[in-house]
């Protein structure tokens, strides 16, 4: 499944994530790495020196997603700065309410 705005694809399906009880906050493009990590953690009784390879690959994937989002936000801010210099009205990231 393709995720708009991201270079990574969703590998784990919704059914797999529900079956493996992946929390909603962690259902991103790295969920396919979290599923075996959580299984390893449960089988090894959450010992911190176990499952290091699985944890490293999951954390690397999560880090790459965060960096990708930061780069996208930086591009948005640069575009807004260019638009502001030209005198165009920029589209606000957070819309103003009627009473504000």
C-alpha positions in Angstrom: 0.0 0.0 0.0 1.4 3.4 -1.0 1.4 6.2 1.6 1.2 9.7 0.2 4.2 11.9 0.9 6.4 9.1 2.0 9.1 7.1 0.3 8.4 4.0 2.4 5.5 1.6 1.6 3.1 0.1 4.2 4.1 -3.6 4.3 2.0 -4.7 7.3 -1.7 -4.9 6.5 -4.5 -3.7 8.9 -5.4 -7.3 9.6 -1.9 -8.2 10.7 -1.6 -5.1 12.9 -5.0 -5.9 14.6 -4.1 -9.6 15.0 -0.7 -8.7 16.6 -2.3 -5.9 18.7 -0.1 -3.1 17.4 -1.3 0.1 19.1 -2.8 2.7 16.8 0.0 5.2 17.4 2.6 2.7 16.1 0.7 1.7 12.9 3.0 3.4 10.5 5.4 2.3 7.7 7.6 0.6 10.4 4.8 -1.6 11.9 6.1 -4.6 9.9 9.3 -4.4 12.0 7.5 -3.8 15.3 5.5 -7.1 15.0 8.5 -9.4 15.2 10.2 -7.1 17.8 7.2 -7.4 20.1 7.0 -11.2 19.6 10.7 -11.4 20.5 10.3 -9.2 23.5 7.4 -11.4 24.9 9.3 -14.6 24.3 12.5 -13.2 26.0 10.6 -11.7 28.9 11.5 -8.1 27.9 15.2 -8.6 28.8 17.0 -5.4 27.6 20.0 -7.3 26.1 17.8 -9.5 24.0 16.2 -8.7 20.6 18.8 -6.0 19.9 18.9 -6.6 16.1 15.1 -6.3 15.8 15.0 -3.2 18.0 17.8 -1.6 16.0 16.1 -2.1 12.7 12.8 -0.8 14.0 14.4 2.3 15.6 16.3 3.0 12.4 13.1 2.8 10.4 11.3 5.1 12.8 14.3 7.6 12.7 14.2 7.6 8.9 10.5 8.4 8.9 11.0 11.3 11.4 13.8 12.7 9.3 11.7 12.4 6.1 8.9 14.4 7.8 11.3 17.0 9.0 12.7 17.5 5.5 9.1 17.8 4.1 8.3 20.4 6.8 11.5 22.3 6.0 10.5 22.4 2.3 7.0 23.8 3.2 8.6 26.5 5.4 11.0 27.5 2.6 8.2 27.7 0.1 6.2 29.8 2.5 9.2 32.2 3.0 9.5 32.5 -0.8 5.8 33.2 -1.1 6.0 35.8 1.7 8.9 37.5 0.0 7.0 37.8 -3.3 4.0 39.3 -1.4 1.6 36.3 -1.8 -0.7 35.3 0.9 0.5 32.0 2.3 -1.8 29.1 3.3 -1.6 28.8 7.1 -0.7 25.4 8.5 -3.1 26.0 11.4 -6.4 27.7 10.2 -7.6 30.7 12.2 -10.9 30.3 13.9 -13.8 32.8 13.5 -13.4 34.2 17.0 -9.6 34.4 17.0 
